[in-house]
Amino acid sequence: MSTAHVRIADIARHDGQTVTLAGWLYNLRKSGKICFPILRDGSGMIQCVALKANLPEETFETLKSLTQESSVKITGKVRAEHRAAGGYELDVESCEILQRVPEETPYPITPKEHGIDFLMDHRHLWLRSRRQFAIGKVRHEVIKATRDYFDDNGFTLVDCPIFTPAACEGTTTLFEVDYFEDEKVYLTQSGQLYNEANAMAFGKVYCFGPTFRAEKSKTRRHLTEFWMVEPEMAYATLDDVKTLAEGLICFITQRVLANRRAELAVLERDVSKLAAITGPFPRISYDEAVEILRRKGSAIEWGSDFGGTDETLLAEEFARPVLVEKYPAQVKAFYFQPDAERPELALGVDMIAPEGYGEIIGGGQRIHDYNLLLQRIEEHHLPKEAFEWYLDLRRYGSVPHAGFGMGIERCVAWMCGLEHIRETIAYPRMLYRTRP
């Protein structure tokens, strides 16, 4: 009689039943006539208990000598055990070895300490570790919460192209790609320009996909390939952006706290700091931010953009994310709507996370006047012909509109309390790392 194949995550539903688990040996403890294989299956981990007296000798010896990351199927009876990490153990009745990792070529990532370069070189295997598993689950929760937030608030997902004919954020940080018949295109920096067109069709939209920045940056906050969610709203202003962004971050934080406490515990995350993330968030102007930075010893000059150190200094003043609005237009992209009262300022806002995680959201109100947008394109020495379609949005039914972008990896790093962004994505792409 065959037994049911179940996932470790669902083990509580099978208390007292005999089931089969299919997975990999994460660790093995043994002592004389008993051994404890710890099995992982991608949904969780469980300790199995193998007693020599209850098993054929060959089965017991096979389990006792099993090597790390060997693939196995273990059949046994589920037993509640309050001392176990997941509340249950499996009393082994039989096992099937699908592939035994040879002792002469053992699994390279052992419980001992390894250097970060070694771990990154073996990233394809490092993902199996308890810590990386926890980070991956939190990332999944952040992404699901993000989609749910927009879906539940009347937004439509509209995908934007990865190949684009022109820059969105600036021409110096583009990856150029050879296209057909000697045409040059670029890997997208943002879906925003296309999303503005989408908003004029659907009203409220978001795109969600990979973006690329060719900045030669080696900081702990930067990747060259990352995932970004970008909502855009027709008939919207800067105030609408601030409200939407604040709601998104509160929703994500609450979902992570509700569904990923076990993973946060593995990461030793101080959840009290996440629990403090409730609205309304503090809101300050760029002018006020410069005053705070100077008071804290920064040499920043008015008109300069904030660097990583500046963002960290600002974040020290607040236990929650802070919204900094109305930056000098000279440090923002060409499409930002100027402030009516002070045209030298752009109607933009950045959300800076606490605990030194820097900017996680950036956005604002877009220029909706045709002549002003054309002027900005010329001032930035951008090719008008590449933006004719974008100008069309101002020729045909233009309205005030606004949106923002949020980098998933920075948000995940903050939720998890990670030191470096490289652990937030399965295969990070950085200045000197494109493998595995």
Secondary structure as UniProt FT lines:
FT   STRAND          4..5
FT   HELIX           8..14
FT   TURN            15..16
FT   STRAND          18..31
FT   TURN            32..33
FT   STRAND          34..40
FT   STRAND          45..51
FT   HELIX           52..54
FT   HELIX           57..64
FT   TURN            68..69
FT   STRAND          71..80
FT   TURN            82..83
FT   TURN            85..86
FT   STRAND          88..99
FT   TURN            103..104
FT   HELIX           116..121
FT   HELIX           123..126
FT   TURN            127..128
FT   HELIX           130..152
FT   TURN            153..154
FT   STRAND          156..157
FT   STRAND          163..164
FT   HELIX           171..173
FT   STRAND          176..178
FT   HELIX           180..182
FT   STRAND          184..187
FT   HELIX           192..202
FT   STRAND          204..212
FT   TURN            220..221
FT   STRAND          225..234
FT   HELIX           238..259
FT   HELIX           261..266
FT   TURN            267..268
FT   HELIX           271..275
FT   STRAND          283..285
FT   HELIX           286..295
FT   TURN            296..297
FT   TURN            302..303
FT   HELIX           308..315
FT   TURN            316..317
FT   STRAND          322..325
FT   HELIX           329..331
FT   TURN            334..335
FT   TURN            343..344
FT   STRAND          345..346
FT   STRAND          348..353
FT   TURN            354..357
FT   STRAND          358..366
FT   HELIX           370..379
FT   TURN            380..381
FT   HELIX           384..387
FT   HELIX           388..395
FT   STRAND          401..407
FT   HELIX           408..416
FT   HELIX           421..424
FT   TURN            431..432
//
